Amino acid sequence: MAKKTLALTLAMTLYVVQTTPTTPQERYHEDLTIRPLTDGKVVTAFTFTTLLGGASPRDPRDAESSAQHYTLFPLTLGQILREYSVTELHLSLNAGKWNYNSWGFPDHPSVGTGAELWAWMADGGPLSVDNRWMGLRNALAGLFCASLGSLDDRRTSSPASAFPLSSVPISHDSTPYALRHATLPSEHVCTENLTPFLKLLPCKSRAGLARLLDPQRVFDTDWHGLGVHVRSTEAGIELSLGAQAVFDPVRRNGGKRRDWSFQSLFDRQIDVSCPVASSSTIHLVVPDIRGYNLSPEPVASNDTVNIYSPTSHVPLDITMSWPEEYTFKYPLPPPAPQTPLSVKRTLYGSSQTRGVLFVSFSNNDHSPITVGYLETLPALVTLWMHTMKVDVGGIARDDLMSDMIYHPPLLLANGHHGPSTLQTTLTIPAKSTLRLSVDLSKTFLKYTEHPPDAMRGWDLPPAVLFPVPLLLDGERANASLAGQSIPKRMYTPTLLVDLATPDFSMPYNVIILSCTLMTLIFGSIFNLLTRKWTIVKMVD
């Protein structure tokens, strides 16, 4: 009997080994970059990368594709990517305004205020790209507890030049791909978004660098944001989870000192390393101003970066202090801009029917800069392209604009209007400021279409500046002026537009007056109809 049981067990074991699909090789890396700034602030960027080796996105035309098995890759997100055949995905949730002039380029370029979601999906199959896009944003809304379901066709566009496809698996080379992009500037990031974000990590927030992500400290910073980036590469599917924050230790220290440590910034230290991480590294960018002390000593260093490893220092609490600096003084005059291009975007006009969109591009470099400019505006405002003006120093320079594409807001099948898209290429001369202005008109909305806080106004998405090739289609009219391009995308701050708003107090006044009159009239008539009158004799 024992021999039969042993033989049956061995047979079942061999069957399971032979029928179980090969599990893709998975690797997990985590990295933290810390950049102290001259104004006393500290920029921190967490990056958690998981590679699902040998995997590829599901072909939408293949309804019976084999399932994937995950060990380190988050199952909830993997099922969403597989269900909707997503080749590339980028989701960001940010709060605050990123200051490019003082903070430079961020480690993760998606720093637009609010929520931004864009995805590349293979075309074909029984479901269209639009249907899968709707299912994708609803699934992500439930996963991250965000209002991503509001990114409907009224906010969706396809600016492929500004958001190109990074890489395509070899097996999908002949497959057409489609882009869907949408923004929701009024979305706010909070603890409800950070909690499911941390659950996607193999060690959650119990070990590794994620131990430092204390929500009370992260959401108390000048700027903070979360990012989810999925790319399909030749090595497999790569998931990069990012968290960025700009701390102000001077404010936390009462405006006196800029000393900081993990304990003072995050109210925590790294006491446990993540056991499944292939590498865990901390890069501390060396500031230009010397005279500081670091504790503990880094495991490796050079002129620009000090490197720490949580596996070598447990518990790890990095401390940077300036012992000879008794009171921190902000640099006067302010330092030079940290990026070659500075952008200001403003909406002028006191009227509730018309206005002017004004954008100024300042080139801080000694050579021309060629940049792509993208405006995606909801149907709340309409741009009038015949009023567009481009000038440098008060002189009209239409030759500095090329490759302009404009899509007006079109009426959709559901009765709504889609967004308008303006995309062009600008060349800003060296040490000059290019000014672009265009008139716009504001629409009238039905009283049922206004938000609860209608008097506050409507948020307009940020404009996007993106790198472009120096020459498009071989030759361009301003090719002689073309110079360098920006290395990463840049986002302008959001705008607040004031629309014509009805007096919402009148309905309440009418309701209150009507209810008062109805109460008096109904009460009097009800008393007359139901009350019984009798004669009562008084007895002495």
FILUM-879616 format. One record per atom (N, C-alpha, C): residue in three letters; x, y, z. Coordinates in steps of 0.1 Angstrom, whole numbers, plus 5000, padded with zeros to 4 digits. Layout:
BEGIN
ALAXYZ ...
# end
This chain:
BEGIN
MET500849885000 MET500050005000 MET500950125000 ALA502050125008 ALA502950245008 ALA503550264995 LYS503950144988 LYS504650164975 LYS503650224965 LYS502350184965 LYS501450234956 LYS501250384958 THR501150424971 THR501050574974 THR502250654970 LEU503450594972 LEU504650664967 LEU504750674952 ALA504350564945 ALA504350574931 ALA503350674925 LEU502150684932 LEU501150774928 LEU501550924930 THR502250944941 THR502851074945 THR503851114934 LEU504751024931 LEU505751054921 LEU505151084907 ALA504151014904 ALA503451034891 ALA502851164890 MET502151204901 MET501451334902 MET502551444901 THR503651424908 THR504651534908 THR505251554894 LEU505551434887 LEU506051454873 LEU504951514864 TYR503751484866 TYR502651544858 TYR502551694860 VAL502651744873 VAL502651884876 VAL503851954870 VAL505051894871 VAL506251954865 VAL506151964850 GLN505551864844 GLN505551864829 GLN504451964824 THR503351984831 THR502252064826 THR502352204831 THR503152234841 THR503152374846 THR504052454836 PRO503452564831 PRO504252644822 PRO505452704828 THR506452734820 THR507752794825 THR507452934831 THR507952954843 THR507753084849 THR508753184844 PRO508453304839 PRO509453394834 PRO510353444846 GLN511553474842 GLN512553514852 GLN512153664856 GLU512053684869 GLU511653814874 GLU512853874883 ARG513054004881 ARG514054074889 ARG513454194894 TYR513854234906 TYR513354354913 TYR514554434918 HIS514454564914 HIS515554664918 HIS514854784924 GLU515454844934 GLU514954964940 GLU516055064941 ASP515755194939 ASP516755294939 ASP516155424945 LEU516955504952 LEU516555634958 LEU517655734954 THR517155844948 THR518055954944 THR517756074953 ILE518756134959 ILE518556244968 ILE519356364963 ARG518756474961 ARG519456594955 ARG519156714964 PRO520156754973 PRO520056874980 PRO520156994971 LEU519357104973 LEU519357214964 LEU519857334971 THR520257444963 THR520857564969 THR519857644977 ASP518557624975 ASP517557694983 ASP517157624996 GLY517957524999 GLY517657445012 GLY516757335010 LYS516057314999 LYS515157204997 LYS515857074993 VAL515256964995 VAL515756834992 VAL514756754983 VAL515256714971 VAL514456644961 VAL514756494963 THR513756414965 THR513856274966 THR513056204956 ALA513656094949 ALA512956024939 ALA513155874941 PHE512155804944 PHE512155654946 PHE511755594933 THR512455484930 THR512255404918 THR512255264921 PHE511155194919 PHE511055044922 PHE510754984908 THR511654904904 THR511654844890 THR511554694891 THR510454634885 THR510354494884 THR510254454869 LEU511154354866 LEU511254304852 LEU510654164851 LEU509654154843 LEU509154014840 LEU509753964827 GLY510853894829 GLY511753854818 GLY511053754809 GLY511253774796 GLY510653684786 GLY509153704783 ALA508553794789 ALA507053814788 ALA506853914777 SER505653914771 SER505254004761 SER503754034763 PRO503254154759 PRO501854184760 PRO500954094752 ARG499754074756 ARG498853984749 ARG498454054736 ASP498453974725 ASP497954014712 ASP496354024713 PRO495754134710 PRO494254144712 PRO493554054702 ARG494254004691 ARG493653914682 ARG493653774686 ASP494453744697 ASP494553614702 ASP493753594714 ALA492553544713 ALA491653534724 ALA492053424734 GLU492853324730 GLU493253214739 GLU494753214742 SER495253324745 SER496653324748 SER496953264761 SER498153214763 SER498553144776 SER498653254787 ALA498253204799 ALA498253294811 ALA499753314815 GLN499953424823 GLN501253444828 GLN501253424843 HIS502353384849 HIS502453354863 HIS503453454869 TYR503053514880 TYR503853614886 TYR504353574900 THR505553614903 THR506053594917 THR506353734923 LEU507153814916 LEU507353954921 LEU506554054914 PHE506154034902 PHE505354124895 PHE503954134901 PRO503354244903 PRO502054254910 PRO500954194902 LEU500254094908 LEU499154024900 LEU498054114896 THR497554204905 THR496454284901 THR496754374889 LEU497854434888 LEU498254514877 LEU498554434865 GLY499154314867 GLY499354224855 GLY498154174849 GLN497154144856 GLN495854104850 GLN495154214842 ILE495354344847 ILE494754454839 ILE495454474826 LEU496754464827 LEU497554484814 LEU497254374804 ARG497154254809 ARG496854144800 ARG495454144795 GLU494454184803 GLU493154184799 GLU492854284787 TYR493554404788 TYR493254504778 TYR494454524768 SER495354424768 SER496354424758 SER497154554757 VAL497654594768 VAL498454724769 VAL499854694767 THR500454774757 THR501854764754 THR502654854762 GLU502154974764 GLU502955074772 GLU501955154780 LEU502255184793 LEU501255254801 LEU502055354810 HIS501455474812 HIS502055574821 HIS500955644828 LEU501055634841 LEU500055694850 LEU500755774860 SER500355904862 SER500955994872 SER499856064880 LEU500156074893 LEU499256154902 LEU500056244910 ASN499956374907 ASN500856474913 ASN500056584920 ALA500656644930 ALA500056764937 ALA501156864939 GLY500856994935 GLY501757104936 GLY502257144922 LYS503157234922 LYS503757294909 LYS505257264909 TRP505757194900 TRP507157164898 TRP507857294893 ASN508857334901 ASN509557464898 ASN510857424890 TYR510757424876 TYR511957384868 TYR513157484870 ASN512857604872 ASN513957704873 ASN514857674886 SER514257634897 SER514957614909 SER515257464911 TRP514457374906 TRP514657234909 TRP515257154897 GLY515257214885 GLY515857144874 GLY514857034869 PHE515356944860 PHE514556844854 PHE514256734865 PRO513056684866 PRO512856574876 PRO513356444871 ASP513456344880 ASP513956214876 ASP512856144868 HIS511556164871 HIS510456114863 HIS509756234857 PRO509756234844 PRO509356364837 PRO507856394839 SER506956304842 SER505556334843 SER505256404856 VAL505256534856 VAL505056614869 VAL503956714867 GLY503056694857 GLY501956784856 GLY500956764868 THR500356874872 THR499456874883 THR498256794880 GLY497756714889 GLY496656634888 GLY496956494883 ALA496056434875 ALA496256294870 ALA496456304855 GLU497456214851 GLU497756204837 GLU497856054834 LEU497156014823 LEU497155874819 LEU497355864804 TRP498255784799 TRP498355764785 TRP498955624783 ALA498455554772 ALA498755414770 ALA498755394755 TRP499655304751 TRP499755254738 TRP499155114738 MET498255084729 MET497654954728 MET497654904713 ALA497854774712 ALA497754714698 ALA496354714693 ASP496254744681 ASP494854754674 ASP494554614669 GLY493254594668 GLY492754464663 GLY491954384674 GLY491354274670 GLY490654194679 GLY489154234680 PRO488354164688 PRO486954184688 PRO486554324695 LEU487454374704 LEU487154494711 LEU488054604704 SER487454724702 SER488154834697 SER489154894707 VAL489954984703 VAL490955044712 VAL490155134721 ASP489155204717 ASP488355294726 ASP487655214737 ASN487155094733 ASN486455014744 ASN487454964754 ARG488654924749 ARG489654874759 ARG490254994767 TRP490255114761 TRP490755234768 TRP489755264779 MET488455244777 MET487455274787 MET487555174798 GLY487755044795 GLY487954944805 GLY489254964813 LEU490255004806 LEU491555024813 LEU491455134824 ARG490955244820 ARG490855354830 ARG489955324841 ASN488855254839 ASN487955214850 ASN488655114859 ALA489455024853 ALA490154924862 ALA491254994870 LEU491955084864 LEU492955154872 LEU492355244882 ALA491155304880 ALA490455384890 ALA490155304902 GLY489755184900 GLY489455094911 GLY490655044919 LEU491755024911 LEU492954974917 LEU493655084926 PHE493655204921 PHE494455314928 PHE493455414935 CYS492155384936 CYS491255464943 CYS491355614938 ALA491355634925 ALA491355764919 ALA490155784909 SER489955904905 SER488755934897 SER489155924882 LEU489855814878 LEU490355804865 LEU489155764855 GLY488055724861 GLY486855694853 GLY486355824846 SER486755944851 SER486256064845 SER487056104832 LEU488156024829 LEU488956054817 LEU488255994805 ASP487056044802 ASP486255994791 ASP486656064778 ASP485856044768 ASP486156094755 ASP486256254754 ARG485656324764 ARG485756464765 ARG487156514768 ARG487956424773 ARG489356464777 ARG490356374771 THR490056294761 THR490956194755 THR491356244741 SER492656234739 SER493256274726 SER494356174722 SER494956194711 SER496056104706 SER497256174700 PRO497956254709 PRO499156324704 PRO500356234704 ALA500556164693 ALA501556064692 ALA502956124692 SER503156244687 SER504456304687 SER504956344700 ALA504056384709 ALA504556424723 ALA504756304732 PHE504056194729 PHE504156074738 PHE504455954729 PRO505655944724 PRO505955834714 PRO506055694721 LEU505855594713 LEU506055454718 LEU507455424721 SER507855384733 SER509255364736 SER509855244729 SER509255124730 SER509755014724 SER508654914721 VAL508854824712 VAL507854724708 VAL508454594708 PRO507854484713 PRO508354354712 PRO508554304698 ILE509554224696 ILE509754174682 ILE508554104676 SER507854024685 SER506753954679 SER505554034675 HIS505554164678 HIS504454254675 HIS504954364665 ASP505954344658 ASP506554444649 ASP505554484638 SER504754394633 SER503754424622 SER502454464628 THR502254484641 THR500954514646 THR500854664647 PRO499654724642 PRO499454874644 PRO499154904659 TYR499655014663 TYR499455064677 TYR498655194677 ALA497955214687 ALA497155344689 ALA497455394703 LEU497455534704 LEU497655604716 LEU496455664721 ARG496255664734 ARG495155734741 ARG495755814753 HIS495455944753 HIS496056024764 HIS494956114770 ALA494956134783 ALA493956214790 ALA494556264802 THR494056384807 THR494556444819 THR493256494827 LEU493456494840 LEU492456544849 LEU493156634859 PRO493256764856 PRO494056854865 PRO493456874879 SER492156844881 SER491556874894 SER491756754903 GLU492356644899 GLU492556524908 GLU493656554918 HIS493356514930 HIS494356534941 HIS494856394946 VAL496156384949 VAL496756264953 VAL496756264969 CYS496456154975 CYS496356144989 CYS496756004994 THR496455975007 THR496855845012 THR496055735006 GLU494855755001 GLU494055654994 GLU494755604982 ASN495655684975 ASN496355644964 ASN497655584967 LEU498355624978 LEU499655574982 LEU499455424988 THR498455394995 THR498255265000 THR498155154990 PRO497355164979 PRO497455064969 PRO498755064961 PHE499355184960 PHE500655194953 PHE501655104960 LEU501755114973 LEU502755034981 LEU502454884981 LYS501154854979 LYS500754714978 LYS501254644966 LEU501654724956 LEU502254664943 LEU503654624945 LEU504354664955 LEU505754624958 LEU505854484964 PRO506954414961 PRO507054284967 PRO507154284982 CYS507854384988 CYS508054385002 CYS507054495008 LYS506154545000 LYS505154645005 LYS505954755011 SER505554805023 SER506254915030 SER506954865042 ARG507054735043 ARG507654675055 ARG509154665055 ALA509754665043 ALA511154655042 ALA511654725030 GLY512954755030 GLY513554825018 GLY513354975019 LEU513555035007 LEU513455175006 LEU512055225008 ALA511055145006 ALA509655185008 ALA509355205022 ARG510255165031 ARG509955195046 ARG509955345048 LEU510555425039 LEU510655565042 LEU509455645037 LEU508555575030 LEU507355645025 LEU506255655035 ASP506455745044 ASP505455775055 ASP504455875049 PRO503155845048 PRO502255935041 PRO502156075048 GLN502256075061 GLN502156205068 GLN503256295064 ARG504456245062 ARG505556325058 ARG505656355043 VAL505256255035 VAL505356275020 VAL504356375016 PHE503156375021 PHE502056465017 PHE502156595023 ASP503156625031 ASP503356755038 ASP504456825030 THR504956775019 THR506056845011 THR505556945002 ASP506457024996 ASP506057134987 ASP505557074974 TRP506056954970 TRP505556894958 TRP505656744960 HIS504656664956 HIS504756514957 HIS503956454946 GLY504356334942 GLY503756264931 GLY504056114931 LEU503156044925 LEU503255894923 LEU503255864908 GLY503955764904 GLY503955734889 GLY504055584887 VAL503355534877 VAL503355394873 VAL503655384858 HIS504755324855 HIS505255324841 HIS505555174837 VAL504855134826 VAL504954994821 VAL505455004807 ARG506554934804 ARG507054934790 ARG507354784786 SER507054764773 SER507354634768 SER508654634760 THR509654574765 THR510954574759 THR511354434754 GLU512454424747 GLU512954294742 GLU513254204753 ALA513654254765 ALA513954164776 ALA512754124784 GLY511554184782 GLY510354154788 GLY509554274792 ILE508554254801 ILE507754364805 ILE508354434818 GLU508554564817 GLU509254634828 GLU508254724834 LEU508154714847 LEU507254794856 LEU508154884864 SER507955014863 SER508655104872 SER507655194880 LEU507755174893 LEU506955254902 LEU507755364908 GLY507355484907 GLY508055604911 GLY507355684921 ALA508055744931 ALA507455834940 ALA508455944942 GLN508056074940 GLN508856184941 GLN508356284951 ALA509156354958 ALA508756454968 ALA509856564969 VAL509456684972 VAL510356794974 VAL510256844989 PHE511156804997 PHE511056845011 PHE511756975014 ASP511257045025 ASP511857175029 ASP512257165043 PRO513457115046 PRO513957105060 PRO514157235067 VAL514357345059 VAL514457475065 VAL513157515072 ARG512057485065 ARG510757515071 ARG510457425083 ARG510857305083 ARG510557215094 ARG511457245106 ASN512657305103 ASN513557345114 ASN513357485119 GLY512257545116 GLY511957675121 GLY512657795113 GLY513057765100 GLY513657865092 GLY515057895096 LYS515757805103 LYS517057835108 LYS518157745101 ARG517957625099 ARG518957535094 ARG518357445083 ARG519257395074 ARG518957305064 ARG519457165066 ASP519857135078 ASP520256995081 ASP519156905080 TRP519456785075 TRP518356685073 TRP518956545076 SER518056455078 SER518356315079 SER517056235076 PHE517156105074 PHE516056025071 PHE514956035083 GLN515456045095 GLN514556055106 GLN513756195106 SER514456295102 SER513756425102 SER512956445090 LEU513256385078 LEU512456405066 LEU511256305066 PHE511556175069 PHE510556075067 PHE509956025080 ASP510556075092 ASP510256025105 ASP510455875106 ARG511355815098 ARG511655675098 ARG513155655093 GLN513655535095 GLN514855495090 GLN514755355084 ILE515755315076 ILE515655185069 ILE516255085079 ASP515455005086 ASP515854915095 ASP515854765090 VAL515154745079 VAL515054615073 VAL515254625058 SER516154545052 SER516254545037 SER515354455031 CYS514954475019 CYS514054385011 CYS514754265007 PRO514454145011 PRO515254025008 PRO515153984993 VAL514054024986 VAL513953974972 VAL514554074962 ALA515054184967 ALA515654294958 ALA517054244953 SER517154244940 SER518454214934 SER519454324937 SER519054444938 SER519954554942 SER519054664949 SER519654724958 SER519054834965 SER520054944968 THR519855064961 THR520955164961 THR520355294964 ILE521155374971 ILE520855514974 ILE521855604968 HIS521455694959 HIS522455794953 HIS522155934959 LEU523155984965 LEU523156114971 LEU523956204962 VAL523356304956 VAL524056394947 VAL524756494955 VAL526056514952 VAL526856604960 VAL526556744957 PRO526256824967 PRO525956974964 PRO527157044960 ASP526957154953 ASP528157234948 ASP528757304960 ILE528057344970 ILE528557414982 ILE529157314992 ARG530357324995 ARG531057235004 ARG530857285019 GLY531557215028 GLY531357245042 GLY530357165049 TYR529957055043 TYR528856975050 TYR529556845055 ASN528856785064 ASN529256655070 ASN528256545066 LEU528656425063 LEU527856315060 LEU528056205070 SER526956135074 SER527056025082 SER525955925079 PRO526255795077 PRO527555735077 PRO528355755064 GLU529555695064 GLU530355705052 GLU529755625041 PRO529755675028 PRO529255595017 PRO530155475013 VAL529555375007 VAL530255265003 VAL531055294990 ALA530655394983 ALA531355434971 ALA531055584968 SER531955654962 SER531655794960 SER532655844948 ASN532155964942 ASN533056034933 ASN532756184934 ASP533056254925 ASP532956404926 ASP531456454926 THR530556364921 THR529156414920 THR528156334928 VAL528456204931 VAL527456114937 VAL528156034948 ASN527456024959 ASN527755924970 ASN526755814970 ILE527255694971 ILE526455574970 ILE526355504983 TYR525155464987 TYR524855384999 TYR524055264995 SER524255155003 SER523555035001 SER522854995015 PRO521554995015 PRO520854955027 PRO521254815032 THR521654725023 THR522054595028 THR523354595036 SER524154705033 SER525454715041 SER525354795054 HIS524354885054 HIS524054965066 HIS522654935071 VAL522454855081 VAL521154835087 VAL521354835102 PRO520654935109 PRO519755035103 PRO520455145096 LEU519855215086 LEU520555315079 LEU519755445081 ASP520455555085 ASP519855685087 ASP520955785082 ILE520855825069 ILE521755915064 ILE521556055069 THR522556125073 THR522456255079 THR523456355072 MET522856465068 MET523756575062 MET523556705070 SER524656755074 SER524556875082 SER525656975078 TRP525457105081 TRP526457205079 TRP526757265093 PRO527857215099 PRO528057255113 PRO528557405114 GLU529157455104 GLU529657595105 GLU528557695101 GLU527357645097 GLU526357735092 GLU525257745103 TYR525257855111 TYR524357865122 TYR522957895118 THR522757985107 THR521458015102 THR521558015087 PHE520657945081 PHE520657935066 PHE520058055060 LYS520758105050 LYS520358225043 LYS520158185028 TYR518958225023 TYR518658195010 TYR519558275000 PRO519958214989 PRO520858274980 PRO520258404974 LEU520958514975 LEU520558644969 LEU521758694961 PRO521558724948 PRO520358704940 PRO520158554938 PRO518858514933 PRO518658374931 PRO519558314920 PRO519858194921 PRO520758124912 PRO520158124898 ALA520958094888 ALA520558094874 ALA519557974872 PRO518657984863 PRO517657874860 PRO518457744858 GLN517857634863 GLN518457504863 GLN518157434850 THR517257484841 THR516957424828 THR517157524817 PRO517457484805 PRO517757574794 PRO516557654790 LEU515357614793 LEU514157674789 LEU513257704800 SER512757834801 SER511757874811 SER510457904804 VAL509357864810 VAL508057884804 VAL507057944814 LYS506258044809 LYS505258104817 LYS503958104808 ARG502858064814 ARG501558044807 ARG500558114815 THR499758204809 THR498858284816 THR497558294807 LEU496458314814 LEU495158334807 LEU494658474811 TYR494658564801 TYR494258704803 TYR492758724800 GLY492158834805 GLY490858874801 GLY489858864813 SER489158974815 SER488258984826 SER486858944822 SER486558924809 SER485258894804 SER484958744806 GLN483758704808 GLN483358564810 GLN482958504797 THR483258574786 THR482958514772 THR484258504764 ARG485258594766 ARG486458584758 ARG487658604766 GLY488858564761 GLY490058584768 GLY491258564758 VAL492458564764 VAL493658554756 VAL494558454763 LEU495058354756 LEU496058264761 LEU497458314757 PHE498258334767 PHE499558394765 PHE500658304771 VAL501658264763 VAL502658174767 VAL504058244763 SER504958244772 SER506258304769 SER507358194771 PHE508258184762 PHE509358084762 PHE510658164763 SER511358144774 SER512658214776 SER513758114774 ASN514658144764 ASN515858064762 ASN516958114771 ASN517458024780 ASN518458064789 ASN519858024784 ASP519957964772 ASP521157904767 ASP521758004756 HIS522957974752 HIS523658054742 HIS523458004728 SER522557904726 SER522257844713 SER520757834712 PRO520257834700 PRO518757814698 PRO518257684703 ILE516957684707 ILE516357564712 ILE515157534704 THR514957414699 THR513857364692 THR513057274701 VAL511757304702 VAL510957234711 VAL509557214706 GLY508857104709 GLY507557074705 GLY506557134716 TYR505457194712 TYR504457254721 TYR503157194718 LEU502557144729 LEU501257074729 LEU500257134738 GLU499057174733 GLU497957224741 GLU496757134739 THR496257074750 THR495056994749 THR494057054758 LEU493057124753 LEU492057194760 LEU490757134759 PRO489957134769 PRO488557084768 PRO487657174760 ALA486457134757 ALA485557214749 ALA485057334756 LEU485557354769 LEU485057474776 LEU485557604770 VAL486757594763 VAL487357704756 VAL487657664742 THR487557764733 THR487757744718 THR488857844714 LEU489957794708 LEU491057874703 LEU490657924689 TRP490958054686 TRP490758114673 TRP492158124666 MET492458034657 MET493758024652 MET494158144643 HIS493258224638 HIS493558334629 HIS494158454638 THR493958444651 THR494458544660 THR495858514666 MET496458404662 MET497658364668 MET498758454664 LYS499658494674 LYS500758584671 LYS501958524678 VAL503158534671 VAL504358494676 VAL505358604674 ASP506058654685 ASP506958764683 ASP508158744693 VAL509258804689 VAL510458804698 VAL510858954699 GLY510859004711 GLY511159144713 GLY510259244706 GLY508959204705 GLY507959294699 GLY507959284684 ILE508859204678 ILE508859184663 ILE508259054659 ALA507259054650 ALA506558934646 ALA507558834639 ARG507558714644 ARG508458604639 ARG507658484636 ASP506858484625 ASP506158364622 ASP507058254617 ASP508258284612 ASP509158184607 ASP509658094618 LEU509458124631 LEU509958044642 LEU508957934646 MET507757924639 MET506757824641 MET506657744629 SER506557614631 SER506457524619 SER505657394624 ASP505257314614 ASP504557184616 ASP503457194626 MET502557294623 MET501457314632 MET500257224628 ILE499657164638 ILE498457074637 ILE497457124647 TYR496257144642 TYR495157194651 TYR493957114649 HIS493357054659 HIS492156974659 HIS491057044667 PRO490057104661 PRO489057174669 PRO488157074677 PRO487457124687 PRO486557034694 PRO485456984686 LEU485356854684 LEU484356794675 LEU483156734683 LEU481956734677 LEU480856684684 LEU480856524683 LEU480756464695 LEU480856324696 LEU479456254694 ALA479456124693 ALA478156054691 ALA477256064703 ASN477856084716 ASN477056094728 ASN476556234731 GLY476756324722 GLY476356464723 GLY477356554730 HIS478456504735 HIS479556584741 HIS480556624730 HIS481356714734 HIS482456764725 HIS483756714730 GLY484556674721 GLY485956624724 GLY486856744726 PRO488056724731 PRO488956834734 PRO489556884721 SER490057004721 SER490857064710 SER492257044713 THR493057024702 THR494456994703 THR495257084694 LEU496257154699 LEU497157244692 LEU498557184694 GLN499157154683 GLN500557094684 GLN501357164673 THR502557214677 THR503457284668 THR504857274673 THR505757314664 THR507257314667 THR507757464668 LEU508357494678 LEU508857634680 LEU510357634681 THR510957734676 THR512457754677 THR512657884684 ILE513257884696 ILE513558004704 ILE514958044702 PRO515258164697 PRO516658204695 PRO517358214708 ALA518658214707 ALA519558214719 ALA519358344727 LYS519258324741 LYS519158434750 LYS517958534746 SER516858474742 SER515658554738 SER514458494744 THR513358574743 THR512058534749 THR511058534737 LEU510458424734 LEU509458414724 LEU508058414730 ARG507258494725 ARG505858514731 ARG504858464721 LEU503958384726 LEU502858334717 LEU501558364724 SER500658424716 SER499358454721 SER498258414711 VAL497058374716 VAL495958344708 VAL494658374715 ASP493658424708 ASP492458454715 ASP491558334716 LEU490758334726 LEU489858214729 LEU488558274733 SER487558184731 SER486158214736 SER485758104746 LYS484958144756 LYS484458054766 LYS483058014763 THR482757894765 THR481457844762 THR480457864773 PHE479157854770 PHE478057864780 PHE477657724783 LEU477557684796 LEU477157554800 LEU475757554805 LYS475157434804 LYS473857424811 LYS474057414826 TYR473057454833 TYR473257464848 TYR473457324854 THR473057214847 THR473257084851 THR474757034849 GLU475457104840 GLU476857064837 GLU477857124846 HIS477457224855 HIS478457284863 HIS478757194875 PRO480057204880 PRO480457124892 PRO479857184904 PRO479957114916 PRO479357174928 PRO480057304932 ASP481357314929 ASP482057444933 ASP482157524920 ALA481057564914 ALA481057634901 ALA481657764902 MET481557834913 MET482157964915 MET483657964915 ARG484257854918 ARG485757844918 ARG486357854904 GLY485657794894 GLY486057794880 GLY486457654876 TRP486957644864 TRP487357514858 TRP488857504856 ASP489457394859 ASP490857374857 ASP491157334842 LEU492157394836 LEU492657364823 LEU493957284824 PRO494057174817 PRO495257094818 PRO496557174815 PRO497657124820 PRO498957194816 PRO499357174802 ALA500057264796 ALA500657244783 ALA501957164785 VAL502257094774 VAL503457004774 VAL504457044764 LEU505657054768 LEU506857084759 LEU507556954758 PHE507856904746 PHE508456774744 PHE509656794734 PRO510656704735 PRO511756714726 PRO511356664712 VAL511956724702 VAL511656694688 VAL512956674681 PRO513056604670 PRO514256594662 PRO514556734656 LEU515856754654 LEU516256884650 LEU515756914635 LEU515656814628 LEU515056824614 LEU513956734612 LEU512856774608 LEU511656694605 LEU511456694590 ASP511256574585 ASP511056544571 ASP512256594562 GLY513356584568 GLY514556614560 GLY514956764560 GLU514056844557 GLU514256994556 GLU513157064563 ARG513457184568 ARG512457264575 ARG512757404572 ALA511757494572 ALA511957634568 ALA512957704578 ASN512957664590 ASN513857734600 ASN514957644604 ALA515457554595 ALA516457464598 ALA517757534601 SER518057644595 SER519257724598 SER519257774612 LEU518057784619 LEU518057834632 LEU517957724643 ALA517757604638 ALA517557494647 ALA518857464655 GLY518657444668 GLY519757414677 GLY519457294685 GLN519757294698 GLN519557184706 GLN518057164710 SER517657054716 SER516357034720 SER516356994735 ILE515257014742 ILE515256984756 ILE515356824758 PRO515956774768 PRO516156634770 PRO514856554774 LYS513956624781 LYS512856554787 LYS511556644785 ARG510456584787 ARG509156664786 ARG509156764798 MET508456874795 MET508256984805 MET506757014806 TYR506257044818 TYR504857064820 TYR504757214826 THR503757284820 THR503457414826 THR502457404837 PRO502357494846 PRO501257494856 PRO499857494850 THR498857444857 THR497557444852 THR496957584853 LEU495857604846 LEU495157734845 LEU493757724851 LEU493257834856 LEU491857834861 LEU491057934852 VAL490057874846 VAL489257964837 VAL487857994844 ASP487458114842 ASP486258164849 ASP485158164838 LEU484158074839 LEU483058074829 LEU481858144835 ALA480958174825 ALA479658244829 ALA478858144838 THR478558184850 THR477958094859 THR476558154864 PRO475558074863 PRO474258124867 PRO474258144882 ASP473258224887 ASP473058244901 ASP472458124908 PHE473258044913 PHE472657914919 PHE471957944932 SER472058064937 SER471258094950 SER469858114947 MET469458154935 MET468058184932 MET467158054933 PRO467557934928 PRO466757824930 PRO466457794945 TYR467557814953 TYR467357784968 TYR466357884974 ASN466458014969 ASN465458114974 ASN464058084970 VAL463858034958 VAL462558004953 VAL462057884961 ILE462957784963 ILE462457664970 ILE462057694984 ILE462857784991 ILE462557815005 ILE461257895005 LEU461057994996 LEU459858074996 LEU458657984993 SER458757894983 SER457657804980 SER457257714991 CYS458257664998 CYS457957565009 CYS457357645020 THR457757765023 THR457157845034 THR455657875031 LEU455357915018 LEU453957945014 LEU453157815015 MET453657705010 MET452957585010 MET452657535024 THR453657555033 THR453357525047 THR452257605054 LEU452257735051 LEU451257815057 LEU449857785051 ILE449857775038 ILE448457745032 ILE447957605035 PHE448857505034 PHE448457375037 PHE448057355051 GLY448857415060 GLY448557405074 GLY447157465078 SER446957585072 SER445657645075 SER444457565070 ILE444557525058 ILE443457445052 ILE443357315059 PHE444457245062 PHE444357115069 PHE443657135083 ASN443957245090 ASN443357265103 ASN441857285101 LEU441457355091 LEU439957385089 LEU439257255085 LEU439857165078 LEU439257045074 LEU439156935084 THR440156935093 THR440256825102 THR439856855116 ARG439956985120 ARG439657025134 ARG438057025136 LYS437656975147 LYS436256975151 LYS435957075161 TRP434857165157 TRP434557275166 TRP433357225174 THR433457255187 THR432457215197 THR432257335206 ILE430957335213 ILE430657445222 ILE430857385236 VAL431557445244 VAL431857405257 VAL431257495267 LYS430357445276 LYS429757525286 LYS430557525299 MET430757645303 MET431557665315 MET430557655327 VAL430957575337 VAL430157555349 VAL430857625360 ASP430057715367 ASP430557785379 ASP430857685390 
# end
